[in-house]
Amino acid sequence: MALALALSLGASAAVAKPKKPKHSAEHVAAIKKCNEDYNAAIKAANALKGKARSDAKAKARADHKQCIANAPA
């Protein structure tokens, strides 16, 4: 009895969970490029010192956020 109840609850929970929409190939490529550009900018910023480093990292974060926002759906 308990096993049947557990199985039915597990099955109903799996059915109720909505599937995530799959992103387009263009979206995936754009996000990949954004991430690569961001990682390159952070790596370059880490070579700097002091305020220049923090400014470069802040610019990299802002550029990354904007790039993600501009990515096709």
Secondary structure, 3 states (H helix, E strand, C coil): CHHHHHHHHHHHHHHHCCCCCCCCHHHHHHHHHHHHHHHHHHHHHCCCCHHHHHHHHHHHHHHHHHHHHHCCC
